[in-house]
Amino acid sequence: MKALKTIIAVILVLTFTTHADAWMGNSMTMTQQESSGTAWDTTSACTEQYKLNDNAASSVITASVGGNLVYRNNIGPINTSTGSVAGKIGLAMDFEGSIEYANGTLPTVFDGIATKDHSISLWMNADTLTGGATFDRIFEAWFDANNFVQIATTQTTNEVQYIVEDATTHRHVRTSNILSTGAWFHVVGTWDASENTVRIYLNGVEHSNAGDNATGGDTQEMRIGSRTDAAALTFYNGRVDDLRIYVRVLTTTEILGIYNNGAGTEDLSGTI
């Protein structure tokens, strides 16, 4: 009888330990979660990728997928070597907050926001998060005044916001007050056109705070670092790395996979 009680006690301890470990796993770091071995692959859905490793006597920002961008200031094209800095992965492009940006042709996924799903993924590292305009645009894709998307910092509250303007309906969602300067953050915004749903993820975790209205530019293009009309006080001050655009809503597994890849690769597939 005593032996049976001992066996039962051991089983109870093991059961408790297993469940405790599973519960604790909810708060594990992303590095700890990388051992799950779950495969993900976004290759076929990615229509634009900019690793932003350019560092040359040329203004061209080379696309790994899609069309190239041009690095500029308010005077005209400038060499990427002037803005190349250490990135989250390899190099990144730095935008100084008042005159610098990169622009290119508007991807076709943004010419029909009402009917086309999309996802935008990027790494950001802000130099400033206070002062200036209410929103500094990290990314904008502008089709017209009633159809555009933005990823922008909210200067007064140290948040990042994802905005989708769909035929005069303004939809927006933002993170909690957890951004800080001099640190890398992974941001993903997704748009489900059939459900009219916007979502934002920060470092692989979804946030659902209500966002604020923000106006768009006036030029049909895609831009990093400012609004497409380059209006004063809409410029972003900081670094951007590994910008990707997808033609569907990314799954949470894929978003976590891209975030975990930030430890050292810019691949479009992998495991977590």
Secondary structure by P-SEA (a helix, b strand, c coil): caaaaaaaaaaaaaaaaaaaaaaaccccccccccccbbbbbccccccbbbccccccccccccccccbbbbbbccccbbbcccccccccccbbbbbccccccccccccccccccccccbbbbbbbbbccccccccccccbbbbccccccccccccccccbbbbbbbcccccccccccccccccbbbbbbbbbbccccbbbbbccccccccbbbbbcccccccccccccccccccccccccccbbbbbcccccaaaaaaaaaaccccccccccc
